[in-house]
Amino acid sequence: MSRPEFDLSVYLVTDTAQCGGVDAVIRTVREAARTGVTLVQLRDHELSDDDFVTLGRRLVEVLRESGIPLLVDDRVELVDAIGAQGAHVGQGDLAVGQARRILGPDALLGLSAQSPEHVAVAQILGDDVVDYLGVGALHATATKPEAGNLGLDRIARVVDVSPWPVCAIGGVKASDAADLAAVGCSGMSVVSAICGQPDVGAATRQLREAWAAATSGTQLIASSS
C-alpha cells in the first residue's frame, strides 16, 4: 500500500464564490501553488458533477508540475474521474469506512473532526483508514457556520488523542500559526486567507512564512500505510 506523501503546512480549500468564479479558482490555485501552498482541496457544493469533474481535471493539470496533491471534498465517487490523489469527508458526509472502500488503499483520505469522540470512532476502523484530521472551526466562519467555534483548547484536545496529523480549519489566519504549532497541529487549512485576496501570492507567502517561523521548518508527512 503506497499513498502519496503530503504536507499539511498550508492547505488551501477552494471556494468558487470567494475566488470570483471557476476560472478564478484556476488562477488562485496556480498562484498559490507557485508561492507556497502545500496541499489543495477542491470544494464546491453548487457545481454539477460534470462541471465539478471538469474543474477538478483543470486543477490536476495546474498542480501536476508542482507535485502538490489535489483532494476532493465529499464527492468521493468522482476522485478517479478527476485524477485527484484523494478526498476529504466530514462528519455529515459519506461514512469514512465507505469512503475508504470507494477510494481503495492508495488514495489519501482526510476526515473532519470536532472532538476526541470523533477520533475514537474513526480509530475503530483502524489507523490506516484515514491519513489526517481537519479539526475546527478555530474561529467562527461564514464559509461553514455549522462548524461553530471550537477554539484552540478544544482543538488541542483532539490533537492530543489523534494518531493522525491534524490541521486546524475554520477562519485560520497567518497570525494563528504560532498557537497552532504550539498545540501540535501539523498545518493550517485556509479558505478566505487565500481565496478572494487581492494578492494571492503575497497572502500565500505570508501563511507559508508564518508556519515556517512557527515550526522552524517544513513538516513533510508520509503516510504510514
C-alpha positions in Angstrom: 0.0 0.0 0.0 1.5 3.3 -1.1 -0.2 6.6 -0.6 1.2 9.9 -1.8 3.3 12.0 0.5 1.5 15.1 1.7 2.3 18.2 3.6 -0.4 19.9 5.7 1.6 23.1 6.3 -0.5 25.5 4.1 -3.6 23.6 3.0 -5.9 25.5 0.6 -9.5 24.7 0.4 -11.1 26.4 -2.7 -14.2 28.5 -2.6 -15.5 29.3 -6.1 -17.6 32.2 -5.0 -14.9 33.8 -2.9 -12.4 33.4 -5.7 -14.8 35.0 -8.2 -15.8 32.1 -10.4 -14.4 28.9 -11.9 -11.6 30.5 -13.9 -10.6 32.5 -10.9 -10.3 29.2 -8.9 -7.7 28.1 -11.5 -5.8 31.3 -11.3 -5.9 31.3 -7.5 -4.6 27.7 -7.2 -1.9 28.3 -9.8 -0.6 31.3 -8.0 -0.9 29.7 -4.6 0.9 26.6 -5.7 3.7 28.8 -7.0 4.1 30.7 -3.8 3.8 28.2 -1.0 0.6 26.2 -0.8 1.4 22.5 0.1 -2.0 20.8 -0.4 -5.2 21.7 -2.3 -8.8 20.6 -1.7 -11.5 21.3 -4.3 -14.7 22.2 -2.6 -17.8 23.4 -4.4 -21.3 22.3 -3.3 -23.0 24.2 -6.2 -21.4 22.8 -9.3 -23.0 19.8 -11.1 -20.9 16.6 -11.1 -19.9 17.1 -14.7 -18.7 20.7 -14.1 -17.0 19.6 -10.8 -15.1 17.0 -12.7 -14.1 19.5 -15.4 -12.8 21.9 -12.8 -11.0 19.1 -10.9 -9.2 18.0 -14.1 -8.1 21.5 -14.8 -6.7 21.8 -11.3 -4.9 18.4 -11.7 -3.1 19.9 -14.7 -2.3 23.1 -12.8 -0.7 21.2 -10.0 1.0 18.4 -12.0 4.4 20.0 -12.2 4.5 21.1 -8.5 3.6 17.6 -7.3 1.1 19.1 -4.9 -1.8 16.6 -4.3 -5.4 17.6 -5.1 -8.1 16.2 -2.8 -11.8 16.3 -3.5 -14.3 17.4 -0.8 -17.2 15.0 -0.2 -17.7 13.7 -3.7 -15.5 10.6 -3.2 -17.0 8.8 -6.2 -15.5 11.5 -8.6 -11.9 11.2 -7.4 -11.0 8.7 -10.1 -12.7 10.6 -12.9 -10.8 13.8 -11.9 -7.5 12.1 -11.4 -7.2 13.5 -7.9 -5.0 12.0 -5.2 -7.8 11.5 -2.7 -10.7 13.0 -0.8 -11.8 14.7 2.4 -15.1 13.8 4.2 -16.9 15.5 7.0 -18.9 14.0 9.9 -22.1 14.5 7.9 -20.8 13.2 4.6 -20.2 9.6 3.4 -19.1 7.4 6.3 -15.3 7.3 6.4 -15.2 3.5 6.1 -17.3 3.6 3.0 -15.2 6.4 1.6 -12.1 4.3 2.0 -13.7 1.4 0.3 -14.6 3.5 -2.7 -11.1 5.2 -2.9 -9.2 2.0 -2.4 -6.0 1.6 -0.4 -3.7 4.0 -2.3 -5.6 7.3 -2.1 -5.4 9.9 0.6 -8.4 10.4 2.9 -8.9 13.3 5.3 -11.7 13.4 7.9 -13.2 16.4 9.7 -13.4 16.0 13.4 -14.5 18.2 16.3 -14.0 16.1 19.4 -12.0 13.2 20.9 -15.1 11.1 20.4 -14.9 11.6 16.7 -11.3 10.4 16.8 -12.3 7.3 18.8 -15.0 6.3 16.4 -12.6 6.6 13.4 -10.0 4.6 15.2 -12.3 1.6 15.5 -11.8 1.2 11.7 -8.0 1.1 12.1 -5.3 3.7 12.0 -4.8 3.2 8.2 -8.3 4.2 7.2 -7.6 8.0 7.2 -4.4 10.0 6.8 -5.1 13.2 8.6 -7.8 15.1 10.5 -9.1 18.6 9.8 -10.2 20.0 13.2 -12.2 23.1 13.9 -13.5 25.6 13.4 -10.8 27.5 15.2 -12.8 30.7 14.6 -16.4 31.0 13.6 -16.6 31.5 9.8 -19.3 32.3 7.3 -17.9 29.6 5.0 -19.1 26.8 7.3 -21.2 28.4 10.1 -22.4 24.9 11.2 -18.9 24.1 12.4 -19.3 26.5 15.2 -16.2 27.8 17.1 -14.1 25.2 18.9 -11.3 27.4 19.9 -7.7 26.5 20.5 -8.1 24.5 23.7 -10.6 22.1 22.2 -8.5 21.6 19.0 -5.6 20.8 21.3 -7.6 18.1 23.0 -8.2 16.4 19.6 -4.6 16.7 18.7 -3.6 15.0 22.0 -5.6 11.9 21.2 -5.2 11.7 17.4 -2.9 9.0 15.9 -3.0 11.1 12.7 -1.6 14.5 11.9 -4.0 17.4 12.4 -4.6 20.6 10.5 -6.7 23.3 12.0 -9.6 24.6 10.0 -12.1 27.5 10.2 -11.1 31.1 9.9 -7.4 30.3 10.2 -5.0 33.2 9.5 -1.3 33.6 9.4 -1.4 35.1 12.9 -2.7 31.8 14.2 0.4 29.8 13.1 2.4 30.0 16.4 -0.5 29.0 18.6 -1.5 26.1 16.3 2.1 24.8 16.1 2.4 25.1 19.9 -0.5 22.7 20.5 0.9 20.1 18.0 -1.0 20.9 14.7 0.8 19.8 11.6 -0.6 22.6 9.4 -3.3 25.2 8.7 -6.2 24.7 6.4 -7.4 28.0 4.9 -10.1 29.4 2.6 -10.6 33.1 2.9 -7.0 33.7 3.8 -6.2 33.0 0.2 -9.4 32.8 -1.9 -10.5 36.3 -2.9 -7.4 38.0 -1.6 -6.2 40.9 -3.8 -2.7 39.4 -4.0 -2.9 35.7 -3.7 0.8 35.2 -3.9 1.5 37.6 -1.1 -1.2 36.1 1.0 0.1 32.6 0.4 3.7 33.6 1.2 2.6 35.2 4.4 1.0 32.0 5.5 3.9 29.9 4.5 6.4 32.1 6.2 4.3 32.2 9.4 4.1 28.5 9.5 7.9 28.1 8.8 8.7 30.5 11.6 6.3 28.7 14.0 7.8 25.3 13.3 11.4 26.1 12.3 10.9 24.3 9.0 8.5 22.4 6.8 6.8 19.3 8.0 6.6 16.6 5.4 4.2 13.8 6.3 4.4 10.5 4.6 1.5 8.1 5.0 2.3 5.2 7.4 0.2 2.9 5.3 
